Amino acid sequence: VTRIYYELPRVSEVRLVIYNTLGQRVRTLLNDRVEAGRHWVEWNGLNESGQRVGSGIYIYRFEAGDYQRVMKMILMK
């Protein structure tokens, strides 16, 4: 399990999606309106179907209002 932390200065529509290195969506962790403040989301290494994904490099895209950020992460088993 990994936690992704983020902080919002104001209420925002937040979307956090994990992709594999081929650009295929693995899992949407968050797609909701979130209050201002510090928050975190957990990913347990499962895809949308509830199946475990393999070890490797994954990319997550975080969007909150006009702000966007793309980061890499490594899943090791």
Secondary structure, DSSP 8 states (H G I E B T S, - for coil): -EEEEEEESS-EEEEEEEEETTS-EEEEEEEEEE-SEEEEEEE-SB-TTS-B--SEEEEEEEEETTEEEEEEEEE--
